[in-house]
């Protein structure tokens, strides 16, 4: 499907945080909009998407910038206190356009030279592996979180048809682990999965975090309800999984194979570690 792409140069790239990401000083979104267009994406209901007046997933604004400008922005922020960055809160930093635009990579190049106190990278794209060389320079203050909501491809296709296939994400996590980089799998939101899911994850990560619509959409599940996600569960015959207790099934399976210290639930899995370094 044709997407609308615009290039824009914002005055600043770092945004001071508010709300549920209060553990961070800033968010960093290399793009506005997101080509993955996940059905359950809570950003669909935020002003950034509502004011755009186009269907979520069909428009992307590319944030162009001068590296020196971003460097100065970073230096200024660091003078004011600890800089802990969540990249990204309302887009995927490794969506398909990043292959050619390299906005995320350029931001990382600056951060590798002028490191923030902590950087959290949230993506569902295997393209993240491309930047392993830069992550190496930040690895003592970094966590790369790759969304793996299920191990069942038919479920992924039903709820996020434009997102990367699950096997490619698992392979990316394996490669990042092999490179010695701090990673986690974010089972977020929990989608219907198989009994093998915990073992599948254990093969590629040592840390996992679990979240669901009811804890994680910022409105106790009402935002997800308004997106009509329940209907998709009805269509695919998985209504048992559309329930505030469903995450417990996945959590119990994870507890059978991961140590308790490496399992996080909801917000705690997305916060910077108290020590600044991920175990
Ligand atoms: S990848 Fe993230 S930001 Fe993009 S549509 Fe999916 S949930 Fe939303």
Boltz pocket constraint, residues with backbone or C-beta under 6 A from the ligand:
constraints:
  - pocket:
      binder: B
      contacts: [[A, 34], [A, 35], [A, 36], [A, 37], [A, 38], [A, 40], [A, 41], [A, 42], [A, 43], [A, 89], [A, 90], [A, 91], [A, 92], [A, 124]]
      max_distance: 6.0
